[in-house]
Amino acid sequence: MNMTENTAAGTGMNKACHEVKGSPDEFSRWWRTYRHTEHPQSRLICLPHAGGGASFYRKWAGELPSSIELAAIQYPGHEDRMAEPLVNSMPELVSGICDSISRGGLLSLPYMIFGHSMGGYVAYELCREIRRRGLEEPYHVFVSASEAPGMKEDSSWHTCSDEELLSEVRRVYGDSSICQDREIAGMFLPVIRNDYELIEKWHPNTDSEPFRISLSSFYADGDSEMNPAKAEGWKKVTSRNFETRRFNGNHFYLLKHQHEILKSVVVTARHHCTKRLMLP
């Protein structure tokens, strides 16, 4: 994988209206679409992994049909937002994302959320914030390589030395060549350390009412961070349809299985569209 790239009006209208403050740029700087679509029927909001950015999903935008618009979230301090301060607090990050997608118009279409690794944890908290604000909820959430809330093992990698942190990143990513260049490592490590701190200080509330959102939990058989129980644990957070899918590969299995994953997204969107058309 290219670590330089990854580091550097429908029926889904909002249930509750919020006063719009700020310029459009203030909202749109939080996401990248990569491909303009004239009349999309659904939207896929993608949340990157720790150390990653919106460009991780760039190829997906070109592979999806024109009926689905992809909007990849760009976290502050990542890639082309590098000049902005990093955010190491889950509530602060989720609040910023929710402000941008609700006030910036991303919830104006029926939508899905896809979160990989850290993005899965962000997806969980984002859905809780969306519900708390009374906004239109996604009709489906995909979590990928993400342990179910309350099942993530405690760690403190964000306090380790650069060498130890980089060694851990290479293990998880399954790539010993990551950040061999000292200059690239110097740019990447502060970002990954920040994101690890956000994850490691996150303590999810697992006692809240289950979502009324269909959910898919994807994981890989060679991912050292995952196991079937951690993937199946997501079943507890929803009262609607739930599925798990196992792929072969490591933590970044989705690079190899992009076609299969996008097929699941397309099938889910078409099924939702058919259900809407059949409603009286």
C-alpha positions in Angstrom: 0.0 0.0 0.0 1.1 3.6 -0.6 1.6 4.9 2.9 2.7 8.4 1.6 -0.8 8.8 0.1 -2.6 7.5 3.1 -0.9 9.7 5.6 0.0 12.9 3.8 -33.1 16.2 -1.7 -34.5 12.9 -0.9 -36.3 11.0 1.9 -33.3 11.2 4.0 -33.8 14.8 5.1 -32.8 15.7 8.6 -35.4 15.0 11.3 -34.2 18.0 13.3 -33.0 21.3 11.8 -29.9 23.1 13.1 -29.0 26.7 12.5 -26.3 26.8 9.8 -23.4 28.8 10.8 -20.1 29.2 9.0 -19.2 29.1 5.3 -19.6 26.1 3.0 -15.9 25.6 3.0 -16.0 25.1 6.8 -18.1 22.1 6.3 -16.8 20.6 3.0 -13.1 20.6 4.2 -14.1 17.6 6.2 -14.8 15.4 3.2 -13.6 14.5 -0.3 -15.9 13.2 -3.0 -13.3 12.6 -5.8 -16.0 12.0 -8.4 -19.1 14.2 -9.1 -22.4 12.4 -9.7 -25.4 14.2 -11.1 -28.3 12.4 -9.4 -27.1 9.9 -6.8 -29.7 7.9 -5.0 -27.5 7.0 -2.0 -24.4 8.3 -0.3 -21.6 6.3 1.2 -19.7 8.1 4.0 -16.3 6.5 4.6 -14.2 6.8 7.7 -10.4 6.1 7.5 -8.1 4.1 9.7 -5.6 5.3 12.2 -2.9 7.3 10.4 -4.9 7.2 7.2 -6.8 9.8 5.2 -9.6 10.2 2.7 -7.5 9.3 -0.2 -7.6 5.6 1.0 -11.0 5.5 -0.6 -10.2 7.4 -3.8 -10.3 4.3 -6.0 -13.7 3.3 -4.5 -15.3 6.5 -5.8 -14.4 5.5 -9.4 -15.6 1.9 -9.0 -19.0 2.6 -7.5 -22.0 3.1 -9.9 -23.2 6.7 -10.4 -26.2 6.0 -8.2 -23.9 6.0 -5.1 -21.9 9.1 -4.2 -18.8 8.4 -2.0 -17.8 11.1 0.5 -14.6 10.2 2.4 -14.0 12.0 5.7 -10.7 13.9 6.1 -9.6 14.1 9.7 -7.9 17.3 10.9 -4.1 17.1 10.6 -4.2 14.4 8.0 -3.1 14.6 4.3 -4.2 17.9 2.9 -5.4 19.1 6.3 -1.9 18.6 7.7 -1.6 22.3 8.6 -4.5 22.0 11.1 -4.1 20.7 14.6 -4.6 16.9 15.1 -7.6 15.8 17.2 -6.9 13.1 19.9 -10.3 13.2 21.5 -13.1 10.9 20.2 -16.0 13.3 21.3 -14.3 16.3 19.6 -13.6 14.4 16.4 -17.1 13.0 16.2 -18.7 16.3 17.0 -16.7 17.9 14.1 -17.7 15.2 11.7 -21.3 15.4 12.7 -21.4 19.1 12.4 -19.9 19.0 8.9 -22.1 16.2 7.4 -25.3 17.5 8.9 -24.9 21.2 8.2 -23.0 20.6 5.0 -25.8 18.6 3.4 -24.4 15.1 3.3 -27.4 13.7 5.1 -29.8 15.0 2.4 -29.8 11.6 0.8 -30.3 8.1 2.2 -26.9 7.1 3.3 -24.5 4.3 4.5 -21.4 4.6 6.6 -18.2 2.5 6.1 -15.5 2.6 8.7 -12.2 0.7 8.6 -10.2 -0.1 11.8 -10.3 3.2 13.8 -13.0 4.3 11.4 -15.3 1.6 12.8 -15.0 3.0 16.3 -15.6 6.5 14.9 -18.7 5.1 13.0 -20.1 3.8 16.2 -19.8 7.0 18.1 -20.9 9.0 15.1 -24.2 7.0 14.9 -24.7 7.7 18.6 -24.2 11.4 18.1 -26.5 11.4 15.1 -29.2 9.7 17.2 -28.6 12.1 20.1 -29.1 15.1 17.8 -32.3 13.6 16.3 -30.8 13.5 12.7 -31.7 11.0 10.0 -29.8 7.8 10.7 -27.9 5.8 8.1 -29.8 2.8 6.7 -26.7 0.6 6.9 -23.3 0.7 8.6 -20.2 -1.4 7.6 -17.5 -1.8 10.1 -14.2 -3.4 8.9 -11.4 -4.8 11.0 -12.9 -3.2 14.1 -13.4 -4.9 17.4 -16.9 -4.6 18.8 -17.3 -1.8 21.4 -16.0 -3.0 24.8 -14.0 -5.8 23.2 -10.9 -3.9 22.3 -7.9 -4.9 24.3 -6.2 -2.2 26.4 -2.9 -0.8 25.1 -0.7 2.3 25.4 1.3 2.4 22.2 0.9 6.2 21.9 3.3 6.5 24.9 6.0 4.3 23.4 9.2 5.4 21.6 9.1 6.1 17.9 11.0 2.9 17.2 8.5 0.8 19.2 5.5 2.5 17.7 6.8 2.1 14.2 7.5 -1.6 14.9 3.9 -2.1 16.1 2.5 -0.3 13.0 4.5 -2.5 10.7 3.2 -5.6 12.5 -0.4 -4.6 12.3 -0.2 -3.4 8.7 1.8 -6.5 7.7 4.3 -4.4 5.9 7.9 -4.2 7.1 8.8 -1.6 4.5 6.5 1.1 6.0 8.3 4.4 6.6 11.8 3.3 5.8 12.5 6.8 4.7 13.3 9.0 7.7 11.5 12.0 6.3 8.3 10.2 5.7 8.5 8.6 9.1 8.9 12.0 10.7 5.6 13.1 9.1 3.7 9.9 9.7 4.6 9.1 13.3 3.0 12.1 14.9 -0.3 11.4 13.1 -0.4 7.7 13.9 0.6 8.4 17.6 -2.2 10.9 17.8 -4.7 8.4 16.4 -3.5 5.6 18.7 -4.0 8.0 21.6 -7.6 8.7 20.5 -8.3 5.0 20.2 -6.6 4.0 23.5 -8.3 6.7 25.5 -11.7 5.8 24.0 -14.1 4.1 26.5 -17.4 3.4 24.6 -20.7 3.3 26.4 -22.0 -0.2 25.7 -25.2 0.1 27.7 -27.1 2.4 25.4 -30.2 1.3 23.4 -29.3 -0.7 20.3 -29.4 1.1 16.9 -32.2 0.5 14.5 -29.7 0.3 11.7 -28.6 -2.8 9.7 -25.0 -3.6 10.2 -22.2 -5.6 8.6 -19.0 -6.6 10.3 -16.1 -7.5 8.0 -12.8 -9.0 9.2 -9.9 -11.0 7.9 -8.7 -14.4 9.1 -5.0 -13.3 9.2 -5.7 -10.0 11.1 -3.8 -10.3 14.5 -6.2 -7.7 16.0 -9.4 -9.6 15.2 -11.1 -12.8 15.9 -14.7 -14.1 15.2 -15.9 -13.1 18.6 -14.8 -9.5 18.2 -16.5 -9.3 14.8 -19.7 -11.0 16.1 -19.8 -8.7 19.1 -21.2 -5.9 16.9 -24.5 -7.8 16.8 -25.3 -6.4 20.3 -25.3 -2.8 19.1 -28.2 -3.2 16.6 -31.8 -4.5 16.7 -31.9 -4.8 12.9 -30.3 -7.2 10.4 -26.7 -8.2 11.1 -24.1 -10.1 9.3 -20.4 -11.0 9.6 -18.1 -11.7 6.7 -14.7 -13.2 6.9 -12.1 -12.6 4.2 -8.6 -13.9 3.8 -5.8 -11.5 4.4 -4.4 -9.2 7.1 -5.6 -6.0 8.7 -5.7 -4.4 5.2 -7.5 -7.2 3.5 -9.8 -4.7 1.8 -7.1 -3.6 -0.6 -7.2 -7.1 -2.1 -10.9 -7.6 -1.7 -12.1 -4.2 -2.9 -14.4 -5.6 -5.6 -16.2 -7.9 -3.2 -16.6 -5.2 -0.6 -18.0 -2.7 -3.1 -20.4 -5.4 -4.4 -21.8 -5.7 -0.9 -22.2 -1.9 -0.7 -24.0 -1.9 -4.1 -26.3 -4.8 -3.2 -27.2 -3.1 0.1 -28.0 0.2 -1.6 -30.1 -1.5 -4.3 -32.0 -3.5 -1.7 -32.8 -0.3 0.3 -33.9 1.5 -2.9 -36.2 -1.4 -3.8 -37.7 -1.4 -0.3 -38.4 2.4 -0.6 -40.1 2.0 -3.9 -42.4 -0.8 -2.5 -43.6 1.4 0.4 -47.2 2.5 0.0 
